[in-house]
């Protein structure tokens, strides 16, 4: 989009790349719209787009000028990456509840419907309840049991992860959700791998209500991490491509019309209104408090899944990211030592300025190295 906008601009024409989210319902009732392009194009198109966009509860149309050239498509890409993570987390929550409690899909639908009345309220939670209630007309079985367990993808999740890697931004929850779809789509490997050993345990929880509440807390905590990572990537993209993106405004236009619309997007908007340059969304007071309240349950769920041999890549990777983010010191120091040993990549010290290299052979003395950049 950046390349095309530049090429067309030279002919005197404004090229606008606009991200659209909302699926069939958005097409009928108004989507969330994420336009890029020049300031001039927004003056012309803004009123038109506002007239067709979804409208939030406070009356605001779910559209804003994201930024110049490719900014709109970039934000839409990350939106879809967050969507991948959100969907995978919900799927893992369903899987754990079903395996751990023995509840039927219809009974689990009731759980999701109840969740949709609280802090987990969102479009994806709402439709999950509907999907789980659906009965297959041909067999009389729950439709979810008839659908082949191989998830498709259109590519935006992969693009989000690839771009994050190039920007040096960890989006582990989104990445694991994307990889989970990839794994599901390799039935030939999964068929062969069924012979591999797993834990010899009968996974069944004693306190069903307590376990379901733990899963809800783990889901909300992991969801916070997914959004926090996604907004990190948007900020990094803005820095890389010289865009001015209002992260609070982005969260507001996702409140209606789009697939990841959720109650707590208002909380994200509040967080960026209070601190525009907030370095980590998860550290905003509301989200930090939620993570504090939920982390014990989050850990219990990941432990239970691991001990039972139930895959929960999005839950566990999100927790690992959370622990890495809050750690006083990471084992990256050892990685730097290894890199210096085999490739003379140098390292920095905690006690003095400069770049250093150890002569690992012989007397293993340390020398101050020239800046390799």
KATA-V996595 format. One record per residue. N is the residue number from 0. RES is the residue in three letters. SS is DSSP state (@ for helix, = for strand, . for the rest). PHI is phi in degrees with one decimal (999 if undefined). PSI is psi in whole degrees, 0 to 359 (none if undefined). Layout:
n=N res=RES ss=SS phi=PHI psi=PSI
n=N res=RES ss=SS phi=PHI psi=PSI
This chain:
n=0 res=UNK ss=. phi=999 psi=321
n=1 res=UNK ss=@ phi=-59.5 psi=313
n=2 res=UNK ss=@ phi=-63.4 psi=315
n=3 res=UNK ss=@ phi=-68.1 psi=319
n=4 res=UNK ss=@ phi=-60.8 psi=318
n=5 res=UNK ss=@ phi=-65.7 psi=317
n=6 res=UNK ss=@ phi=-65.0 psi=317
n=7 res=UNK ss=@ phi=-74.4 psi=327
n=8 res=UNK ss=@ phi=-56.8 psi=323
n=9 res=UNK ss=. phi=-66.1 psi=344
n=10 res=UNK ss=. phi=-94.9 psi=359
n=11 res=UNK ss=. phi=90.2 psi=11
n=12 res=UNK ss=. phi=-109.0 psi=139
n=13 res=UNK ss=. phi=-84.9 psi=125
n=14 res=UNK ss=. phi=-104.5 psi=124
n=15 res=UNK ss=. phi=-117.3 psi=120
n=16 res=UNK ss=. phi=-97.1 psi=114
n=17 res=UNK ss== phi=-116.9 psi=122
n=18 res=UNK ss== phi=-78.0 psi=140
n=19 res=UNK ss== phi=-127.9 psi=133
n=20 res=UNK ss== phi=-135.8 psi=142
n=21 res=UNK ss=. phi=155.2 psi=347
n=22 res=UNK ss=@ phi=61.6 psi=206
n=23 res=UNK ss=@ phi=-62.9 psi=318
n=24 res=UNK ss=@ phi=-63.9 psi=320
n=25 res=UNK ss=@ phi=-65.2 psi=324
n=26 res=UNK ss=@ phi=-64.1 psi=327
n=27 res=UNK ss=@ phi=-85.4 psi=320
n=28 res=UNK ss=@ phi=-113.9 psi=0
n=29 res=UNK ss=. phi=113.8 psi=125
n=30 res=UNK ss=. phi=-97.6 psi=176
n=31 res=UNK ss== phi=-88.4 psi=130
n=32 res=UNK ss== phi=-120.2 psi=133
n=33 res=UNK ss== phi=-124.5 psi=80
n=34 res=UNK ss== phi=-84.9 psi=141
n=35 res=UNK ss=. phi=-102.6 psi=202
n=36 res=UNK ss=. phi=103.8 psi=181
n=37 res=UNK ss=. phi=-74.1 psi=163
n=38 res=UNK ss=@ phi=-61.7 psi=322
n=39 res=UNK ss=@ phi=-61.2 psi=317
n=40 res=UNK ss=@ phi=-66.1 psi=326
n=41 res=UNK ss=@ phi=-68.3 psi=325
n=42 res=UNK ss=@ phi=-58.7 psi=320
n=43 res=UNK ss=@ phi=-79.0 psi=314
n=44 res=UNK ss=@ phi=-85.7 psi=336
n=45 res=UNK ss=@ phi=-50.6 psi=307
n=46 res=UNK ss=@ phi=-61.0 psi=324
n=47 res=UNK ss=@ phi=-66.8 psi=312
n=48 res=UNK ss=@ phi=-66.7 psi=322
n=49 res=UNK ss=@ phi=-63.0 psi=328
n=50 res=UNK ss=@ phi=-73.7 psi=340
n=51 res=UNK ss=@ phi=-111.4 psi=353
n=52 res=UNK ss=. phi=-76.0 psi=160
n=53 res=UNK ss=. phi=-61.1 psi=157
n=54 res=UNK ss== phi=-120.3 psi=128
n=55 res=UNK ss=. phi=-73.6 psi=169
n=56 res=UNK ss=. phi=-59.8 psi=332
n=57 res=UNK ss=. phi=-86.5 psi=7
n=58 res=UNK ss=. phi=90.8 psi=358
n=59 res=UNK ss=. phi=-81.1 psi=130
n=60 res=UNK ss== phi=-65.4 psi=143
n=61 res=UNK ss=. phi=-87.6 psi=64
n=62 res=UNK ss== phi=-154.0 psi=143
n=63 res=UNK ss== phi=-153.1 psi=158
n=64 res=UNK ss== phi=-74.6 psi=106
n=65 res=UNK ss=. phi=-66.8 psi=315
n=66 res=UNK ss=. phi=166.2 psi=188
n=67 res=UNK ss=. phi=-79.2 psi=165
n=68 res=UNK ss=. phi=33.7 psi=255
n=69 res=UNK ss=. phi=-87.3 psi=7
n=70 res=UNK ss=@ phi=-60.4 psi=319
n=71 res=UNK ss=@ phi=-63.3 psi=314
n=72 res=UNK ss=@ phi=-68.0 psi=327
n=73 res=UNK ss=@ phi=-63.1 psi=313
n=74 res=UNK ss=@ phi=-65.1 psi=321
n=75 res=UNK ss=@ phi=-63.0 psi=321
n=76 res=UNK ss=@ phi=-59.0 psi=313
n=77 res=UNK ss=@ phi=-67.4 psi=323
n=78 res=UNK ss=@ phi=-51.4 psi=313
n=79 res=UNK ss=@ phi=-68.4 psi=327
n=80 res=UNK ss=@ phi=-63.2 psi=316
n=81 res=UNK ss=@ phi=-60.9 psi=321
n=82 res=UNK ss=@ phi=-59.2 psi=318
n=83 res=UNK ss=@ phi=-57.2 psi=313
n=84 res=UNK ss=@ phi=-64.5 psi=315
n=85 res=UNK ss=@ phi=-59.6 psi=314
n=86 res=UNK ss=@ phi=-64.8 psi=318
n=87 res=UNK ss=@ phi=-66.0 psi=319
n=88 res=UNK ss=@ phi=-62.3 psi=318
n=89 res=UNK ss=@ phi=-63.9 psi=319
n=90 res=UNK ss=@ phi=-63.4 psi=320
n=91 res=UNK ss=@ phi=-66.5 psi=321
n=92 res=UNK ss=@ phi=-61.7 psi=314
n=93 res=UNK ss=@ phi=-59.1 psi=313
n=94 res=UNK ss=@ phi=-62.1 psi=316
n=95 res=UNK ss=@ phi=-65.7 psi=317
n=96 res=UNK ss=@ phi=-64.9 psi=317
n=97 res=UNK ss=@ phi=-65.2 psi=314
n=98 res=UNK ss=@ phi=-71.0 psi=324
n=99 res=UNK ss=@ phi=-82.5 psi=333
n=100 res=UNK ss=@ phi=-113.7 psi=341
n=101 res=UNK ss=. phi=78.1 psi=8
n=102 res=UNK ss=. phi=-65.1 psi=149
n=103 res=UNK ss=. phi=-78.3 psi=162
n=104 res=UNK ss=@ phi=-55.0 psi=320
n=105 res=UNK ss=@ phi=-64.2 psi=321
n=106 res=UNK ss=@ phi=-68.4 psi=323
n=107 res=UNK ss=@ phi=-70.3 psi=330
n=108 res=UNK ss=@ phi=-57.7 psi=321
n=109 res=UNK ss=@ phi=-64.1 psi=324
n=110 res=UNK ss=@ phi=-62.7 psi=313
n=111 res=UNK ss=@ phi=-66.0 psi=323
n=112 res=UNK ss=@ phi=-62.6 psi=322
n=113 res=UNK ss=@ phi=-68.1 psi=318
n=114 res=UNK ss=@ phi=-58.2 psi=325
n=115 res=UNK ss=. phi=-69.8 psi=355
n=116 res=UNK ss=. phi=-98.9 psi=359
n=117 res=UNK ss=. phi=-121.2 psi=213
n=118 res=UNK ss=. phi=-68.6 psi=343
n=119 res=UNK ss=. phi=-87.1 psi=3
n=120 res=UNK ss=. phi=-51.9 psi=125
n=121 res=UNK ss== phi=-167.2 psi=164
n=122 res=UNK ss=@ phi=-61.9 psi=318
n=123 res=UNK ss=@ phi=-68.3 psi=323
n=124 res=UNK ss=@ phi=-65.3 psi=319
n=125 res=UNK ss=@ phi=-60.2 psi=311
n=126 res=UNK ss=@ phi=-73.6 psi=335
n=127 res=UNK ss=@ phi=-60.5 psi=317
n=128 res=UNK ss=@ phi=-59.5 psi=320
n=129 res=UNK ss=@ phi=-67.7 psi=318
n=130 res=UNK ss=@ phi=-62.2 psi=317
n=131 res=UNK ss=@ phi=-70.1 psi=336
n=132 res=UNK ss=@ phi=-81.8 psi=342
n=133 res=UNK ss=. phi=-68.7 psi=133
n=134 res=UNK ss== phi=-107.4 psi=135
n=135 res=UNK ss=. phi=-72.4 psi=123
n=136 res=UNK ss=. phi=-64.5 psi=328
n=137 res=UNK ss=. phi=-76.7 psi=324
n=138 res=UNK ss=. phi=-114.1 psi=342
n=139 res=UNK ss=. phi=78.8 psi=2
n=140 res=UNK ss=. phi=-87.4 psi=161
n=141 res=UNK ss== phi=-57.6 psi=133
n=142 res=UNK ss=@ phi=-58.5 psi=325
n=143 res=UNK ss=@ phi=-61.3 psi=335
n=144 res=UNK ss=@ phi=-84.1 psi=347
n=145 res=UNK ss=@ phi=-97.1 psi=334
n=146 res=UNK ss=. phi=-69.2 psi=134
n=147 res=UNK ss=. phi=-63.0 psi=134
n=148 res=UNK ss=. phi=-84.6 psi=57
n=149 res=UNK ss=. phi=-132.3 psi=108
n=150 res=UNK ss=. phi=-85.5 psi=136
n=151 res=UNK ss=. phi=-88.3 psi=174
n=152 res=UNK ss=. phi=-158.3 psi=148
n=153 res=UNK ss=. phi=-99.7 psi=351
n=154 res=UNK ss=. phi=116.3 psi=342
n=155 res=UNK ss=@ phi=-69.7 psi=330
n=156 res=UNK ss=@ phi=-63.8 psi=315
n=157 res=UNK ss=@ phi=-63.0 psi=318
n=158 res=UNK ss=@ phi=-62.2 psi=320
n=159 res=UNK ss=@ phi=-60.8 psi=316
n=160 res=UNK ss=@ phi=-69.6 psi=315
n=161 res=UNK ss=@ phi=-59.3 psi=316
n=162 res=UNK ss=@ phi=-66.6 psi=320
n=163 res=UNK ss=@ phi=-61.2 psi=320
n=164 res=UNK ss=@ phi=-61.8 psi=317
n=165 res=UNK ss=@ phi=-68.7 psi=332
n=166 res=UNK ss=@ phi=-88.9 psi=352
n=167 res=UNK ss=. phi=73.3 psi=32
n=168 res=UNK ss=. phi=-110.9 psi=121
n=169 res=UNK ss=. phi=-73.1 psi=121
n=170 res=UNK ss=. phi=-126.8 psi=57
n=171 res=UNK ss=@ phi=-62.0 psi=324
n=172 res=UNK ss=@ phi=-64.9 psi=316
n=173 res=UNK ss=@ phi=-65.7 psi=319
n=174 res=UNK ss=@ phi=-62.8 psi=314
n=175 res=UNK ss=@ phi=-66.1 psi=326
n=176 res=UNK ss=@ phi=-65.1 psi=320
n=177 res=UNK ss=@ phi=-66.9 psi=316
n=178 res=UNK ss=@ phi=-66.7 psi=328
n=179 res=UNK ss=@ phi=-63.1 psi=320
n=180 res=UNK ss=@ phi=-63.7 psi=318
n=181 res=UNK ss=@ phi=-62.1 psi=316
n=182 res=UNK ss=@ phi=-61.6 psi=318
n=183 res=UNK ss=@ phi=-63.2 psi=334
n=184 res=UNK ss=. phi=-91.9 psi=15
n=185 res=UNK ss=. phi=-120.1 psi=70
n=186 res=UNK ss=@ phi=-63.3 psi=331
n=187 res=UNK ss=@ phi=-65.9 psi=323
n=188 res=UNK ss=@ phi=-74.1 psi=318
n=189 res=UNK ss=@ phi=-63.6 psi=324
n=190 res=UNK ss=@ phi=-63.2 psi=314
n=191 res=UNK ss=@ phi=-66.8 psi=321
n=192 res=UNK ss=@ phi=-75.6 psi=354
n=193 res=UNK ss=. phi=-64.9 psi=344
n=194 res=UNK ss=. phi=-80.7 psi=349
n=195 res=UNK ss=. phi=-69.6 psi=145
n=196 res=UNK ss=. phi=-75.5 psi=151
n=197 res=UNK ss=. phi=-133.7 psi=182
n=198 res=UNK ss=. phi=-67.3 psi=141
n=199 res=UNK ss=. phi=-93.0 psi=74
n=200 res=UNK ss=. phi=-135.0 psi=153
n=201 res=UNK ss=. phi=-102.6 psi=102
n=202 res=UNK ss=. phi=-79.7 psi=109
n=203 res=UNK ss=. phi=-153.3 psi=126
n=204 res=UNK ss=. phi=-85.8 psi=148
n=205 res=UNK ss=. phi=-83.6 psi=314
n=206 res=UNK ss=. phi=-100.7 psi=93
n=207 res=UNK ss=@ phi=-61.4 psi=313
n=208 res=UNK ss=@ phi=-62.5 psi=320
n=209 res=UNK ss=@ phi=-66.6 psi=320
n=210 res=UNK ss=@ phi=-66.5 psi=317
n=211 res=UNK ss=@ phi=-61.8 psi=321
n=212 res=UNK ss=@ phi=-65.4 psi=321
n=213 res=UNK ss=@ phi=-60.8 psi=317
n=214 res=UNK ss=@ phi=-64.1 psi=321
n=215 res=UNK ss=@ phi=-61.1 psi=316
n=216 res=UNK ss=@ phi=-65.3 psi=319
n=217 res=UNK ss=@ phi=-64.9 psi=321
n=218 res=UNK ss=@ phi=-64.2 psi=314
n=219 res=UNK ss=@ phi=-66.3 psi=318
n=220 res=UNK ss=@ phi=-62.9 psi=316
n=221 res=UNK ss=@ phi=-67.3 psi=326
n=222 res=UNK ss=@ phi=-63.6 psi=318
n=223 res=UNK ss=@ phi=-57.5 psi=316
n=224 res=UNK ss=@ phi=-63.4 psi=319
n=225 res=UNK ss=@ phi=-60.3 psi=314
n=226 res=UNK ss=@ phi=-68.1 psi=320
n=227 res=UNK ss=@ phi=-60.7 psi=316
n=228 res=UNK ss=@ phi=-65.3 psi=319
n=229 res=UNK ss=@ phi=-62.3 psi=316
n=230 res=UNK ss=@ phi=-69.4 psi=330
n=231 res=UNK ss=@ phi=-59.1 psi=317
n=232 res=UNK ss=@ phi=-68.0 psi=320
n=233 res=UNK ss=@ phi=-61.5 psi=316
n=234 res=UNK ss=@ phi=-62.6 psi=318
n=235 res=UNK ss=@ phi=-66.2 psi=322
n=236 res=UNK ss=@ phi=-64.1 psi=320
n=237 res=UNK ss=@ phi=-62.3 psi=319
n=238 res=UNK ss=@ phi=-65.3 psi=318
n=239 res=UNK ss=@ phi=-67.2 psi=319
n=240 res=UNK ss=@ phi=-106.4 psi=12
n=241 res=UNK ss=. phi=60.9 psi=45
n=242 res=UNK ss=. phi=-100.8 psi=151
n=243 res=UNK ss=. phi=-106.8 psi=104
n=244 res=UNK ss=. phi=-116.5 psi=126
n=245 res=UNK ss=. phi=-87.3 psi=103
n=246 res=UNK ss=@ phi=-64.5 psi=326
n=247 res=UNK ss=@ phi=-64.3 psi=320
n=248 res=UNK ss=@ phi=-66.1 psi=324
n=249 res=UNK ss=@ phi=-61.6 psi=314
n=250 res=UNK ss=@ phi=-62.9 psi=326
n=251 res=UNK ss=@ phi=-67.6 psi=322
n=252 res=UNK ss=@ phi=-78.4 psi=354
n=253 res=UNK ss=. phi=-92.9 psi=3
n=254 res=UNK ss=. phi=-75.0 psi=336
n=255 res=UNK ss=. phi=-141.4 psi=157
n=256 res=UNK ss=. phi=84.9 psi=333
n=257 res=UNK ss=. phi=-104.5 psi=168
n=258 res=UNK ss=. phi=-70.0 psi=327
n=259 res=UNK ss=. phi=-95.6 psi=17
n=260 res=UNK ss=. phi=-58.3 psi=136
n=261 res=UNK ss== phi=-157.6 psi=157
n=262 res=UNK ss=. phi=-57.4 psi=319
n=263 res=UNK ss=. phi=-79.9 psi=2
n=264 res=UNK ss=@ phi=-63.8 psi=331
n=265 res=UNK ss=@ phi=-62.6 psi=324
n=266 res=UNK ss=@ phi=-67.7 psi=325
n=267 res=UNK ss=@ phi=-65.9 psi=316
n=268 res=UNK ss=@ phi=-59.4 psi=318
n=269 res=UNK ss=@ phi=-62.4 psi=319
n=270 res=UNK ss=@ phi=-62.2 psi=316
n=271 res=UNK ss=@ phi=-76.8 psi=336
n=272 res=UNK ss=@ phi=-68.5 psi=324
n=273 res=UNK ss=@ phi=-75.6 psi=323
n=274 res=UNK ss=. phi=-142.8 psi=96
n=275 res=UNK ss=. phi=-59.8 psi=323
n=276 res=UNK ss=. phi=-98.6 psi=31
n=277 res=UNK ss=. phi=-52.2 psi=118
n=278 res=UNK ss=. phi=-72.0 psi=327
n=279 res=UNK ss=. phi=-139.0 psi=115
n=280 res=UNK ss=@ phi=-56.2 psi=323
n=281 res=UNK ss=@ phi=-62.3 psi=343
n=282 res=UNK ss=@ phi=-90.3 psi=355
n=283 res=UNK ss=. phi=-60.7 psi=145
n=284 res=UNK ss=@ phi=-49.1 psi=313
n=285 res=UNK ss=@ phi=-61.5 psi=315
n=286 res=UNK ss=@ phi=-75.3 psi=323
n=287 res=UNK ss=@ phi=-61.8 psi=320
n=288 res=UNK ss=@ phi=-65.2 psi=317
n=289 res=UNK ss=@ phi=-63.1 psi=320
n=290 res=UNK ss=@ phi=-67.9 psi=323
n=291 res=UNK ss=@ phi=-63.2 psi=315
n=292 res=UNK ss=@ phi=-68.6 psi=327
n=293 res=UNK ss=@ phi=-98.5 psi=350
n=294 res=UNK ss=@ phi=-66.5 psi=326
n=295 res=UNK ss=@ phi=-65.6 psi=316
n=296 res=UNK ss=@ phi=-64.2 psi=320
n=297 res=UNK ss=@ phi=-56.7 psi=314
n=298 res=UNK ss=@ phi=-67.9 psi=321
n=299 res=UNK ss=@ phi=-62.9 psi=321
n=300 res=UNK ss=@ phi=-66.9 psi=315
n=301 res=UNK ss=@ phi=-64.3 psi=320
n=302 res=UNK ss=@ phi=-62.8 psi=313
n=303 res=UNK ss=@ phi=-61.3 psi=317
n=304 res=UNK ss=@ phi=-63.8 psi=318
n=305 res=UNK ss=@ phi=-65.2 psi=315
n=306 res=UNK ss=@ phi=-66.5 psi=331
n=307 res=UNK ss=@ phi=-89.0 psi=352
n=308 res=UNK ss=. phi=75.7 psi=27
n=309 res=UNK ss=. phi=-97.6 psi=122
n=310 res=UNK ss=. phi=-65.7 psi=130
n=311 res=UNK ss=. phi=-141.3 psi=60
n=312 res=UNK ss=@ phi=-61.0 psi=323
n=313 res=UNK ss=@ phi=-73.7 psi=319
n=314 res=UNK ss=@ phi=-60.7 psi=309
n=315 res=UNK ss=@ phi=-71.6 psi=322
n=316 res=UNK ss=@ phi=-69.8 psi=325
n=317 res=UNK ss=@ phi=-65.4 psi=320
n=318 res=UNK ss=@ phi=-66.8 psi=319
n=319 res=UNK ss=@ phi=-63.2 psi=320
n=320 res=UNK ss=@ phi=-63.0 psi=315
n=321 res=UNK ss=@ phi=-57.0 psi=315
n=322 res=UNK ss=@ phi=-69.2 psi=324
n=323 res=UNK ss=@ phi=-66.4 psi=321
n=324 res=UNK ss=@ phi=-65.0 psi=323
n=325 res=UNK ss=@ phi=-93.6 psi=358
n=326 res=UNK ss=. phi=-67.9 psi=141
n=327 res=UNK ss=. phi=-67.7 psi=323
n=328 res=UNK ss=. phi=-149.4 psi=138
n=329 res=UNK ss=. phi=-109.9 psi=157
n=330 res=UNK ss=. phi=-71.9 psi=11
n=331 res=UNK ss=@ phi=-61.0 psi=337
n=332 res=UNK ss=@ phi=-60.4 psi=319
n=333 res=UNK ss=@ phi=-66.9 psi=321
n=334 res=UNK ss=@ phi=-60.0 psi=317
n=335 res=UNK ss=@ phi=-63.8 psi=322
n=336 res=UNK ss=@ phi=-62.9 psi=317
n=337 res=UNK ss=@ phi=-61.4 psi=316
n=338 res=UNK ss=@ phi=-63.3 psi=321
n=339 res=UNK ss=@ phi=-69.4 psi=325
n=340 res=UNK ss=@ phi=-63.7 psi=308
n=341 res=UNK ss=@ phi=-90.5 psi=343
n=342 res=UNK ss=@ phi=-135.5 psi=7
n=343 res=UNK ss=. phi=51.0 psi=44
n=344 res=UNK ss=. phi=-80.0 psi=353
n=345 res=UNK ss=. phi=70.4 psi=172
n=346 res=UNK ss== phi=-155.6 psi=167
n=347 res=UNK ss=. phi=-110.6 psi=159
n=348 res=UNK ss=. phi=-109.9 psi=160
n=349 res=UNK ss=. phi=-84.6 psi=346
n=350 res=UNK ss=. phi=-112.0 psi=355
n=351 res=UNK ss=. phi=-160.0 psi=159
n=352 res=UNK ss=. phi=-76.1 psi=161
n=353 res=UNK ss=. phi=114.4 psi=174
n=354 res=UNK ss== phi=-116.1 psi=136
n=355 res=UNK ss== phi=-127.9 psi=157
n=356 res=UNK ss== phi=-141.5 psi=134
n=357 res=UNK ss== phi=-96.1 psi=135
n=358 res=UNK ss=. phi=-81.5 psi=89
n=359 res=UNK ss=. phi=-67.0 psi=334
n=360 res=UNK ss=. phi=-88.4 psi=157
n=361 res=UNK ss=. phi=71.6 psi=237
n=362 res=UNK ss=. phi=-81.9 psi=358
n=363 res=UNK ss=. phi=54.2 psi=38
n=364 res=UNK ss=. phi=-78.7 psi=161
n=365 res=UNK ss== phi=-105.9 psi=138
n=366 res=UNK ss== phi=-125.7 psi=149
n=367 res=UNK ss== phi=-79.0 psi=128
n=368 res=UNK ss== phi=-100.4 psi=156
n=369 res=UNK ss=. phi=-71.5 psi=151
n=370 res=UNK ss=. phi=-63.9 psi=117
n=371 res=UNK ss=. phi=-69.3 psi=347
n=372 res=UNK ss=. phi=-81.1 psi=none
